[in-house]
Amino acid sequence: MATLIVYMTSHGCVEKAAWMIRDLLPDEVTLVNLENPEPPPMEQFDTVIIGGSIRIGSIQKRIRKFCEKNMDLLLTKRTGLFICCMFEGDTAIAQLHEAYPEALRKHATAFGLFGGELEFEKMNAFERMIIRQVANISVDVSKFNEKAVRKFAERFRDAGF
Ligand SMILES: Cc1cc2nc3c(=O)[nH]c(=O)nc-3n(C[C@H](O)[C@H](O)[C@H](O)COP(=O)(O)O)c2cc1C
């Protein structure tokens, strides 16, 4: 059994979640940041986990494109979908729904809402302005939810690895 985790991150939160999932699965796991060139052919993986973060309401474009381009193949795999974001509750769920195509959501084995982090040192001036003015936050915040990551990984561990 082999697992592919495809992700995009702005400041490292999604990457942290992806590494955690990798460490929690007893299997061979390949991590691919979509900043880099094409991921390896998906035929060799039984499970594909996709993760991105929400910025101004949307997930990264490359995550969307990856889902669209590979939809047929993804629907033949076990899949997991997750996001990192600061909103919680219904807004976070709505953002997750908006992030991934319906067909893929219907097919997915697990969903993850892993919370998010705001670290001002990692932001550029524009990002700082948005966070200060729109969210009215001016200090670092971490809502990263390790428990949710573990629960998500368990769905794949318990389902046959
Ligand atoms: C400019 C900016 C815009 C953001 N917009 C949203 C948003 O619309 N909704 C939300 O829930 N979180 C939003 N966030 C919070 C991010 O989703 C959070 O920082 C997340 O941890 C980013 O993960 P990453 O570092 O892996 O990209 C925003 C953060 C920044 C810096």
The ligand as an SDF file (V2000), in Angstrom:
LIG
                    3D

 31 33  0  0  0  0  0  0  0  0999 V2000
   -3.6580   36.9540    3.8110 C   0  0  0  0  0  0  0  0  0  0  0  0
   -4.3770   35.8700    4.5420 C   0  0  0  0  0  0  0  0  0  0  0  0
   -5.7040   35.5960    4.2680 C   0  0  0  0  0  0  0  0  0  0  0  0
   -6.3870   34.5810    4.9560 C   0  0  0  0  0  0  0  0  0  0  0  0
   -7.7070   34.3440    4.6580 N   0  0  0  0  0  0  0  0  0  0  0  0
   -8.3730   33.3840    5.3700 C   0  0  0  0  0  0  0  0  0  0  0  0
   -9.7530   33.1210    5.1010 C   0  0  0  0  0  0  0  0  0  0  0  0
  -10.3730   33.6910    4.2150 O   0  0  0  0  0  0  0  0  0  0  0  0
  -10.3790   32.1830    5.8670 N   0  0  0  0  0  0  0  0  0  0  0  0
   -9.7430   31.5080    6.8740 C   0  0  0  0  0  0  0  0  0  0  0  0
  -10.3780   30.6960    7.5450 O   0  0  0  0  0  0  0  0  0  0  0  0
   -8.4270   31.7170    7.1240 N   0  0  0  0  0  0  0  0  0  0  0  0
   -7.7280   32.6300    6.3930 C   0  0  0  0  0  0  0  0  0  0  0  0
   -6.4040   32.8470    6.6270 N   0  0  0  0  0  0  0  0  0  0  0  0
   -5.7130   32.0140    7.6270 C   0  0  0  0  0  0  0  0  0  0  0  0
   -4.9130   30.8790    6.9570 C   0  0  0  0  0  0  0  0  0  0  0  0
   -5.7750   29.9190    6.3910 O   0  0  0  0  0  0  0  0  0  0  0  0
   -4.0200   30.2430    8.0240 C   0  0  0  0  0  0  0  0  0  0  0  0
   -3.0150   31.1890    8.3230 O   0  0  0  0  0  0  0  0  0  0  0  0
   -3.3940   28.9270    7.6220 C   0  0  0  0  0  0  0  0  0  0  0  0
   -2.7310   28.3940    8.7430 O   0  0  0  0  0  0  0  0  0  0  0  0
   -2.4220   29.0680    6.4690 C   0  0  0  0  0  0  0  0  0  0  0  0
   -1.8100   27.8300    6.2190 O   0  0  0  0  0  0  0  0  0  0  0  0
   -0.4690   27.7560    5.3550 P   0  0  0  0  0  0  0  0  0  0  0  0
    0.5650   28.5190    6.1260 O   0  0  0  0  0  0  0  0  0  0  0  0
   -0.1280   26.3050    5.2750 O   0  0  0  0  0  0  0  0  0  0  0  0
   -0.7770   28.3370    4.0300 O   0  0  0  0  0  0  0  0  0  0  0  0
   -5.7000   33.8270    5.9500 C   0  0  0  0  0  0  0  0  0  0  0  0
   -4.3570   34.1140    6.2180 C   0  0  0  0  0  0  0  0  0  0  0  0
   -3.6870   35.0960    5.5230 C   0  0  0  0  0  0  0  0  0  0  0  0
   -2.2320   35.3610    5.8360 C   0  0  0  0  0  0  0  0  0  0  0  0
  1  2  1  0
  2  3  1  0
  2 30  2  0
  3  4  2  0
  4  5  1  0
  4 28  1  0
  5  6  2  0
  6  7  1  0
  6 13  1  0
  7  8  2  0
  7  9  1  0
  9 10  1  0
 10 11  2  0
 10 12  1  0
 12 13  2  0
 13 14  1  0
 14 15  1  0
 14 28  1  0
 15 16  1  0
 16 17  1  0
 16 18  1  0
 18 19  1  0
 18 20  1  0
 20 21  1  0
 20 22  1  0
 22 23  1  0
 23 24  1  0
 24 25  2  0
 24 26  1  0
 24 27  1  0
 28 29  2  0
 29 30  1  0
 30 31  1  0
M  END
$$$$
